[in-house]
Amino acid sequence: MAFKHLFGPVPSRRLGVSLGIDLVPAKVCSQDCIYCEVGKTTKLTLIRKEYVDIQEVILELDEFMGNSPQLDFITFSGAGEPTLNSGLGRLISYIKEHYPEYKLALITNSTLFDDEEMRKELIDIDVMLPSLDAASQDVFVKLNRPCKGLEIGNMIKGLIEMRKVMKGKMWLEIFLSPDINDTAEELKRLKEACQLIKPHSIQLNTLDRPGILVDLKPLTAERLNSIRDYFLPLPVEIIAKSDTRKQKASYSFDIAARILETTRRRPCTDSDLCQILGLHINELNKYIGSLIAENRLQKREGVRGVFYESN
């Protein structure tokens, strides 16, 4: 059965074997981050509503769970910001009641955490992966291009309060971009914010696959290591680049082969591949990252954006 709202299971470098649930259409989000690998935000909003019918999601989930799949996590992520769906809390409660053997993860940009009701909805998440890429408003605007009305100070306060009330773990991700948020002043502010938030882990990341701005570059490994050392003794780590997924139970050699065969015939963008192969963009990106790391796929700039072709 082809699912509309579920994707995967996806081999995730942080969550193992993860079933994704996409709760908003592409691309409804409260930010338009310059590094986003999913693409440009088409609906920039802070309005919460049931963008995706939660009952439809529940029906798909019941169908999928009928086979008792082996999963490390069920993850709320996808093509936009999942907390914008006003039915998220109801879905969390349903999964905890009917499938308590599975852990829940949430990948979020943290923009709605200043809302107390939002925090109550998320209290039972097992692992929360929120983002905080800036600690000053000017850098926040430049890097994350937030919806009007969002203030970085309120986001940080929301993260502090979320950490206090949540039952699970918080792995705070900081995406680093050269000459934007890796300056001495901004890193000082970010470290101070992390000291207040007290996440269980701080995860430093940089560009792995093409973002919205084609000239955006990743930090070097040397620079990432120096920033990690700066954040010590806080619990900080560097998220490793995509590696081979041969040991992952959810890695499909059939999907990888289809990507390579398709791009061997002609170069394709990620949108082309999603349409041709019927994959969700998040799932596709996991395979692209792995194939590039194995030097079996390469990328190049084209008129329509970034194209991928087999080596």
Secondary structure, DSSP 8 states (H G I E B T S, - for coil): ---SSEEEEEEETTTEEEEEEE-S-TTEESB--TT-SS---SEE----B-SS-HHHHHHHHHHHHTT----SEEEEESSS-GGGBTTHHHHHHHHHHH-TTSEEEEEE--TTTT-HHHHHHTTT-SEEEEB---SSHHHHHHHH-B-TT--HHHHHHHHHHHHHH-SSEEEEEEE--TTTT-SHHHHHHHHHHHHHH--SEEEEE---S--SSTT-----HHHHHHHHHHHTTSSEEE-------TT-TT--HHHHHHHHHHHHHS-B-HHHHHHHHT--HHHHHHHHHHHHHTTSEEEEEETTEEEEEE-
